[in-house]
Amino acid sequence: MSEALLPLGIDISKTDFHVALLKSAKRSKYEHFSNDTEGFRQLSQWLDQPGVGPVHACLEATSIYGHALAPLPASTGTSGEYRESVAGERLQ
C-alpha cells in the first residue's frame, strides 16, 4: 500500500513563496524560497529529504505568480510522489 500524501500549502507572491507541510495534527515544517528557478530547485531538494514524504501541494491561484511553480515535479525531477491542486482558479 502506498504512503499517504502529506498536505503542503503554498503561499506565493511575485518575489517569493512560503510552504507549510502538515506532518501531523501538531507537527508542521515551514520553509521559504525565492520565486525563481533557484527557489524551485531548492523546493525540489527539500521535498526529496528523508522525512518529508510524498505530498499533495495546494497553491492558491493568485494572479500569474504561481504559473512557473505549478509544473514543478515534471520540470525538476522530484523523485517522490507529488500531486497538486490549484485552489480558486477561474474556469472559462
C-alpha positions in Angstrom: 0.0 0.0 0.0 1.3 3.5 -0.9 2.2 6.0 1.8 -0.5 8.7 2.5 0.2 12.1 0.8 1.0 14.9 3.3 -0.7 18.3 2.7 1.7 21.0 1.5 0.2 24.6 1.4 2.0 27.1 -0.8 1.6 30.9 -0.4 3.1 32.6 -3.4 3.9 36.1 -4.3 5.8 37.9 -7.0 9.3 37.5 -5.4 9.0 34.5 -3.1 6.8 31.7 -1.7 6.3 30.1 1.7 5.4 26.4 2.2 3.9 24.6 5.1 4.0 20.9 5.3 1.5 19.3 7.8 3.2 16.2 9.2 0.5 15.6 11.8 -2.1 17.5 13.8 0.7 19.0 16.0 3.7 18.9 13.7 4.5 21.1 10.7 7.5 22.1 8.7 7.9 25.5 7.2 10.2 26.9 4.6 10.7 29.9 2.4 12.0 30.1 -1.2 12.5 32.7 -3.9 10.0 32.6 -6.7 12.5 31.8 -9.5 14.4 28.8 -10.9 16.7 28.6 -7.9 13.8 28.6 -5.5 12.1 25.8 -7.4 15.3 23.8 -7.3 15.6 24.3 -3.6 11.9 23.3 -3.1 12.5 20.1 -5.1 15.5 19.2 -2.9 13.5 20.0 0.2 10.7 17.7 -0.9 13.3 14.9 -1.5 14.6 15.0 2.0 14.0 12.0 4.3 11.0 12.5 6.5 9.2 14.9 4.1 7.4 12.2 2.3 5.0 12.3 -0.7 2.9 15.4 -0.8 -0.3 16.9 -2.1 0.5 20.5 -2.8 -2.2 23.2 -2.8 -1.4 26.5 -4.4 -3.8 29.4 -4.4 -4.4 30.8 -7.9 -3.1 34.4 -7.2 -2.6 36.3 -10.5 0.3 34.8 -12.5 2.8 34.3 -9.8 2.3 30.5 -9.4 2.3 29.7 -13.1 6.0 28.7 -13.2 5.8 26.7 -10.0 2.7 24.6 -10.9 4.5 22.1 -13.1 7.3 21.7 -10.6 7.6 17.8 -10.4 7.9 17.3 -14.2 10.4 20.1 -14.6 12.7 19.3 -11.6 12.6 15.5 -11.5 11.2 15.4 -8.0 11.6 11.7 -7.1 8.7 11.2 -4.6 5.0 11.0 -5.3 3.6 14.5 -5.8 0.1 15.7 -6.5 -1.0 19.3 -6.9 -4.2 21.4 -6.8 -4.7 25.0 -7.7 -7.4 26.5 -5.5 -9.7 29.3 -6.6 -8.8 29.0 -10.3 -11.3 30.6 -12.6 -13.0 28.3 -15.1 -13.6 29.8 -18.5 
